[in-house]
Amino acid sequence: MQIYLDYSATTPPRPEVIKIMQEVLTQNWGNPSSLHEWGQRTATIVEQARMQVAGLIKASPESIIFTSGGTEADNLAILGVAQASIIPQHIIISSVEHSAVAEPVRLLEQRGWKVTRLPVDAQGRVNPSDLEDALLPNTVLVSVIYGQSEVGTLQPIAKLSEIARSQGVLFHTDAVQVAGRLPIDLRELRVDLLSMSSHKIYGPQGVGALYVRKGVELVPLLSGGGQEARLRSGTQAVPMIAGFGMAAELAAMEIVKETPRLIKLRDRLFQKLADSIYLKPTGSLIHRLPHHASFRVIGGGKVTGKTLVRQLNLAGIGISAGSACHSGKLSPSPILLAMGYSDSEALGGIRLTLGKDTKEADVDWTAMVLKQVLERLIPKLVTVGD
């Protein structure tokens, strides 16, 4: 029996996605920049996908810029805004950003930019008043992650973006974990820039998108032929883009039913593990991604999150120790550290993320196995308060 519970890391491409990608690869392989029939057929496919992705977040198609994934979308938003400034300015991010935001911001800091990292509470939430206090006359961008991939906490993006925009400051959010899992309506959510990724919504890996509000000026990271509204040069990866479009359309159709189903399964998992003295939930239990459950291991430092990943893998169950982008590193989670945990505590984080193929039986079996593994690995003398 194998159970995959790492849907925040990646999702399996849907059959409909694979089908459209195969059709593009075998029948519509022209260069979309070419003016002849082969190129124009492919260009139509790209624009169809642009409309599909835009529809997922209720945006205009011309505001969607295709990228190689969420990381490039984040980098284009951060560095694209920054490079429009002649001299270093001020940027604000949260202390729980994904590395795709944290690292380009660190690079800017090395180049003389002033960076403010907003603190979070024990649940990983930013206080909007902290953003109000942090804004400076030379603040050019605020970037706050929408749904934290490691602990599942949702940020008050509508309120935060309202504060930034009231001061004329651009606002970006990394919505990679949210798009396709919770409704997003950019006619109401007044952000300037928003990042998405295909492989989080059952599309192919290697493609993502950045929403750019009309009027926002970015300096492109790549110089070349000027594809993607002159913001992202390079021949478009049409098969992946077509797959992304199909995945976005299906996600938009199913979100009304799928999101409540995931919430029910998520809450069932929390309930099944509530009696374990070796686990404590992390992140907000109220403001939370619908598919996401995360915990800290209470084991006196004897058992790390990565230990549990390996042990459950032997049992045929796939989970994660924090973000998959850092899964190979044995170091304290910077997200848990930012939430106030100690170095040893921040080594004990795990996440179990659910998807369209997850059933109640999968949740129940995983909870049982996880509790058995913990009872075997952790000495009985460890107390709940450890």
JODA-V346340 format. One record per residue. RES is the residue in one small letter. PSI is psi in whole degrees, 0 to 359 (999 if undefined). Layout:
RES;PSI, RES;PSI
//
This chain:
m;125, q;135, i;121, y;117, l;53, d;44, y;344, s;338, a;309, t;162, t;152, p;135, p;138, r;156, p;321, e;325, v;314, i;320, k;312, i;325, m;320, q;320, e;319, v;315, l;326, t;334, q;331, n;64, w;11, g;164, n;121, p;350, s;351, s;148, l;347, h;179, e;318, w;316, g;320, q;328, r;318, t;322, a;323, t;321, i;317, v;316, e;327, q;315, a;324, r;320, m;322, q;315, v;319, a;322, g;330, l;328, i;14, k;52, a;168, s;141, p;323, e;350, s;356, i;123, i;118, f;140, t;184, s;357, g;186, g;325, t;314, e;323, a;316, d;315, n;320, l;321, a;310, i;303, l;330, g;322, v;315, a;319, q;350, a;349, s;133, i;321, i;157, p;139, q;211, h;135, i;146, i;131, i;172, s;166, s;5, v;33, e;153, h;154, s;337, a;340, v;314, a;321, e;313, p;328, v;321, r;321, l;317, l;321, e;320, q;336, r;9, g;359, w;145, k;130, v;130, t;126, r;110, l;135, p;164, v;161, d;188, a;342, q;359, g;19, r;141, v;139, n;120, p;329, s;332, d;326, l;317, e;317, d;333, a;340, l;134, l;165, p;333, n;20, t;126, v;341, l;140, v;132, s;118, v;128, i;140, y;304, g;119, q;125, s;335, e;318, v;358, g;0, t;136, l;139, q;156, p;69, i;319, a;316, k;317, l;317, s;326, e;319, i;314, a;312, r;330, s;339, q;11, g;24, v;134, l;148, f;127, h;144, t;137, d;105, a;25, v;320, q;348, v;316, a;126, g;349, r;331, l;147, p;136, i;127, d;101, l;359, r;340, e;321, l;101, r;68, v;159, d;329, l;139, l;130, s;143, m;163, s;136, s;318, h;2, k;350, i;33, y;24, g;183, p;155, q;155, g;15, v;142, g;194, a;151, l;123, y;129, v;112, r;142, k;131, g;345, v;128, e;128, l;147, v;123, p;149, l;333, l;135, s;140, g;226, g;352, g;18, q;166, e;60, a;32, r;16, l;345, r;88, s;156, g;141, t;129, q;144, a;80, v;316, p;317, m;319, i;318, a;319, g;319, f;315, g;314, m;316, a;320, a;318, e;317, l;321, a;319, a;324, m;326, e;351, i;328, v;325, k;323, e;322, t;312, p;325, r;317, l;320, i;318, k;316, l;318, r;313, d;327, r;320, l;315, f;317, q;319, k;334, l;3, a;333, d;3, s;126, i;355, y;1, l;140, k;134, p;149, t;156, g;174, s;133, l;348, i;305, h;86, r;146, l;141, p;338, h;8, h;127, a;133, s;152, f;163, r;134, v;130, i;95, g;23, g;23, g;2, k;329, v;125, t;169, g;322, k;329, t;316, l;324, v;315, r;318, q;317, l;329, n;321, l;333, a;6, g;22, i;127, g;115, i;186, s;152, a;88, g;207, s;138, a;336, c;344, h;15, s;341, g;358, k;130, l;83, s;155, p;142, s;123, p;335, i;312, l;325, l;317, a;334, m;1, g;5, y;154, s;171, d;314, s;322, e;324, a;357, l;351, g;19, g;140, i;156, r;145, l;116, t;137, l;161, g;191, k;338, d;358, t;133, k;167, e;320, a;326, d;316, v;314, d;317, w;318, t;316, a;317, m;313, v;317, l;318, k;321, q;318, v;316, l;316, e;329, r;323, l;327, i;127, p;144, k;339, l;349, v;132, t;164, v;325, g;1, d;999
//
